[in-house]
Amino acid sequence: MIEAVLRRERAVTAAALAALVLLAWAYVAQGAGMGMSAWQMTRLSLFPHRQAEVAGAMADAWPILIAMWWVMMIGMMTPSAAPLVLLHARVLRAHAPVGRGVGAATAALLAGYLCVWLAFSVAAAGLQKALQALGLLSGMMLWSRSAWLSAAVLGLAGLYQLTSAKRACLARCRSPVGFLTRHGGSGPGAGFVLGLRHGAYCVGCCGLLMALLFVGGVMNLVWIAALTAVVLLEKLLPAGVAFGRWLGGLLLLWALATLIV
């Protein structure tokens, strides 16, 4: 009986997470209120700054930009947080199989996690507006117009991949069992704080990788999908740490190539 309840709980939680991710991706793909479909802003290019500028400009109202970034982060980052969310629900249900509040506590964890990414999205929207005002970001396609900007973002992201701060944050993200053992608690309040903690480590781990969207295009679906895959591989692969270091070297080479070609 208890095992059946646990299976149903996991299935419901997993389905809810999948639905959230799919809705986020659908919103981004149709344009996220920017006035143009993301499919139309998607190009295959290693050096987008070399492409011809497209006349026009996207919507730049603060609420639209923040919503666009936040929903995009929900679609990109929720899959890598799913192991912690599912484990949290399983542990709470196993310790209180006939109790109440498990769903609320797990929802609070996810809410805390996404609140951190909301704060990141506010900062990203501000940076986007600043780069556009300086003429460094395409007003229509939302990718870098400057080789120096592209190289700087690629180089900073590559260097950060090789730092101890990156390794420390990635270690927390790669071990949901250890993270839950160290910081876990019961109830919605504890769940929300747990989500805030995990979100902070995830921003520390992946924030500069998300900044790569300023290079390839904030709404470029190829870059969005590629970065989502990179985050998942880093966090879930047995060799994820080595993969992250390899990625750092690749980004540094890419930064150099950006200034040469």
C-alpha positions in Angstrom: 0.0 0.0 0.0 2.7 2.4 1.0 4.8 1.6 -2.1 1.8 2.2 -4.3 1.3 5.6 -2.7 5.0 6.4 -3.2 4.8 5.4 -6.9 1.7 7.5 -7.5 3.3 10.5 -5.7 6.5 10.3 -7.8 4.4 10.0 -11.0 2.3 13.0 -10.2 5.3 15.1 -9.2 7.2 14.1 -12.4 4.2 14.8 -14.6 3.8 18.2 -13.0 7.5 19.0 -13.6 7.3 17.8 -17.2 4.2 19.9 -17.8 5.8 23.0 -16.4 8.9 22.5 -18.6 6.8 21.9 -21.7 4.7 25.0 -21.1 7.8 27.1 -20.6 9.4 25.9 -23.8 6.1 26.5 -25.7 5.9 30.1 -24.4 9.5 30.7 -25.4 9.1 29.1 -28.8 6.2 31.3 -29.7 8.1 34.4 -28.9 7.6 35.0 -25.1 5.7 38.3 -25.9 8.7 39.8 -27.8 6.7 40.4 -31.0 8.5 37.7 -33.1 8.6 33.9 -32.9 11.8 32.4 -31.5 12.0 30.2 -34.6 12.5 33.4 -36.6 15.3 34.4 -34.3 17.1 31.1 -34.5 20.2 30.8 -36.6 23.0 28.2 -36.9 26.3 30.2 -36.4 29.4 30.0 -34.2 30.0 33.7 -34.7 26.7 35.5 -34.8 28.3 38.9 -34.6 29.4 38.5 -38.2 25.9 38.2 -39.5 24.1 41.1 -41.1 22.0 43.3 -38.8 18.3 43.0 -39.2 16.3 46.3 -39.0 13.8 46.7 -36.2 13.7 46.1 -32.5 12.1 43.7 -30.1 9.8 44.6 -27.2 11.8 46.0 -24.4 9.3 46.7 -21.6 10.6 45.5 -18.3 7.7 43.1 -17.5 8.1 41.5 -20.9 11.8 41.1 -20.7 11.8 39.7 -17.1 9.0 37.3 -17.9 10.8 36.1 -21.0 14.0 35.5 -19.1 12.3 33.8 -16.2 10.1 31.5 -18.2 13.2 30.6 -20.3 15.1 29.8 -17.1 12.2 27.7 -15.9 12.3 25.7 -19.1 16.1 25.3 -19.1 16.9 24.8 -15.4 13.9 22.8 -14.0 15.0 19.5 -15.7 18.3 19.6 -13.8 16.5 20.4 -10.5 14.1 17.5 -11.0 16.2 14.9 -9.2 16.2 17.0 -6.0 12.5 17.8 -6.2 11.6 14.1 -6.7 13.9 12.9 -4.0 12.5 15.5 -1.6 9.0 14.3 -2.2 10.0 10.7 -1.9 11.8 11.2 1.5 8.9 13.2 3.0 6.3 10.7 1.9 8.4 7.8 3.1 8.7 9.3 6.6 5.0 10.3 6.7 3.1 8.0 4.3 -0.3 9.0 5.6 0.6 12.5 6.6 -0.3 15.8 4.9 1.7 18.6 3.4 4.1 16.6 1.3 2.9 18.2 -1.9 2.9 21.7 -0.4 6.5 21.3 0.9 7.7 20.0 -2.5 5.9 22.8 -4.3 7.5 25.3 -1.9 11.0 23.8 -2.7 10.4 24.4 -6.4 9.0 27.9 -5.7 12.1 28.8 -3.8 14.3 27.5 -6.5 12.5 29.4 -9.2 12.5 32.6 -7.1 16.3 32.6 -7.3 16.1 32.3 -11.0 13.6 35.2 -11.0 16.2 37.4 -9.4 18.7 36.2 -12.0 16.2 37.1 -14.7 15.8 40.6 -13.4 19.5 41.1 -13.6 19.7 39.5 -17.0 16.9 41.7 -18.4 18.8 44.8 -17.1 22.0 43.7 -18.7 20.2 43.1 -22.0 18.7 46.6 -22.0 22.2 48.0 -21.2 23.9 46.1 -24.0 21.2 47.1 -26.5 21.5 50.8 -25.4 25.2 50.6 -26.1 24.6 49.0 -29.5 26.4 45.8 -28.5 23.4 43.6 -28.8 21.2 43.3 -31.9 17.9 45.1 -31.3 16.0 42.6 -33.5 17.9 39.2 -33.2 19.2 39.7 -29.7 22.7 38.4 -30.4 26.1 40.0 -30.0 27.1 42.6 -32.6 30.7 42.8 -31.2 33.5 40.4 -31.5 35.0 41.8 -28.3 31.7 41.3 -26.4 31.4 37.7 -27.7 35.0 36.9 -26.8 34.7 38.4 -23.4 31.5 36.4 -22.5 33.0 33.2 -23.9 36.3 33.8 -22.2 34.7 34.6 -18.8 32.4 31.6 -19.0 35.4 29.4 -20.0 37.6 30.6 -17.2 34.9 30.2 -14.6 34.4 26.6 -15.7 38.0 25.9 -14.4 37.6 27.6 -11.0 37.2 26.2 -7.5 33.9 28.2 -7.1 32.5 26.4 -10.1 33.5 23.0 -8.8 32.0 23.8 -5.4 28.7 24.9 -6.8 28.6 22.0 -9.2 29.3 19.5 -6.4 26.2 20.7 -4.6 24.1 20.4 -7.7 25.3 16.9 -8.6 24.5 15.4 -5.2 20.8 15.8 -4.3 21.1 13.1 -1.6 24.0 15.0 0.1 22.3 18.3 -0.4 19.0 17.1 1.1 20.9 15.4 4.0 22.7 18.6 4.8 20.0 21.2 4.3 16.7 19.3 4.3 13.7 19.8 6.6 10.0 19.2 6.7 7.2 21.6 6.0 6.7 24.3 3.3 8.9 26.8 5.1 11.9 24.4 5.2 11.1 23.4 1.6 11.2 27.0 0.4 14.5 27.7 2.1 15.9 24.5 0.6 14.8 25.7 -2.8 16.5 29.1 -2.3 19.7 27.4 -1.2 19.7 25.0 -4.2 18.8 27.8 -6.6 21.7 29.9 -5.3 24.2 27.1 -6.0 22.7 26.5 -9.4 23.1 30.2 -10.3 26.6 30.0 -9.1 27.1 26.9 -11.2 25.3 28.0 -14.4 24.8 31.7 -14.4 27.8 32.5 -16.7 26.7 29.7 -19.0 23.3 31.4 -19.3 25.2 34.6 -20.2 26.3 32.8 -23.4 22.8 33.6 -24.7 24.0 37.2 -25.3 26.6 35.7 -27.7 24.3 33.4 -29.7 21.0 35.1 -29.3 18.8 35.4 -26.3 15.9 33.8 -28.2 18.0 31.4 -30.4 16.4 28.0 -29.8 19.5 26.2 -30.9 21.6 27.9 -28.2 18.9 27.5 -25.6 18.6 23.8 -26.3 22.4 23.4 -26.4 22.8 25.1 -23.0 20.0 23.1 -21.5 21.8 19.9 -22.6 25.2 21.2 -21.3 23.6 21.9 -17.8 22.1 18.4 -17.7 25.3 16.7 -18.8 27.3 18.5 -16.2 25.0 17.7 -13.4 23.9 14.1 -14.3 26.8 12.5 -16.2 29.2 10.4 -14.0 32.0 12.3 -15.7 30.2 15.6 -15.5 33.0 17.4 -13.7 35.5 16.4 -16.3 33.0 17.4 -19.0 32.7 20.8 -17.4 36.5 21.3 -17.5 36.6 20.2 -21.1 33.9 22.7 -21.9 35.8 25.4 -20.2 38.8 24.8 -22.5 36.6 24.7 -25.5 35.0 28.1 -24.6 38.4 29.6 -24.2 39.4 28.4 -27.7 36.1 29.7 -29.1 36.8 33.1 -27.5 40.2 33.3 -29.2 38.8 32.2 -32.5 36.1 34.9 -32.2 38.8 37.6 -32.3 40.8 35.9 -35.1 38.2 35.1 -37.7 
